Amino acid sequence: MSINLELNIDQFKSEDLKMHFIPAKLDSSVSANVDNYFNFYTKEEKAGFLSNALRGYPLQGCEFKVPEKYKGIVFQETKKPLDEDSDRIFKASGVFDSFTYWNYDKVPSSSDAIKQALQIIPITNKLAGAVSLDEVEQFLKEDKENN
């Protein structure tokens, strides 16, 4: 099985999507009027946190920015495969620069996995950054002296 991602460069020039990361599984793929039935009821609380409810469960949330020089991309599978071994095709349906992250009845904190994942991106950029030949030679020289 392979997964194919289809991108259209014009989508990166389009208007950003308003995204929500909600701790719920929805077994439907129909569109919903999120502005009228969800965003309208979002309230800003003290310390910049947001509150709302989904199916009667309280939600606490906050806005997250996608790290600088990055874009969030939404992929949708338009046709489900007939079996597990079939190739899958996902098409990009939009881009976003920020999203609202929600927890059930708990204020988002630095211990949330999504926040930790976003914090590690700048660290990985530093670790994977370019290294000059002089830096490599200096490292090898110091390593040889220490061993």
Summary of the structure (lengths in Angstrom):
residues: 147
radius of gyration: 21.3
end to end distance: 47.3
largest distance: 67.9
contacts: 306
relative contact order: 0.20
helix: 30%
strand: 31%
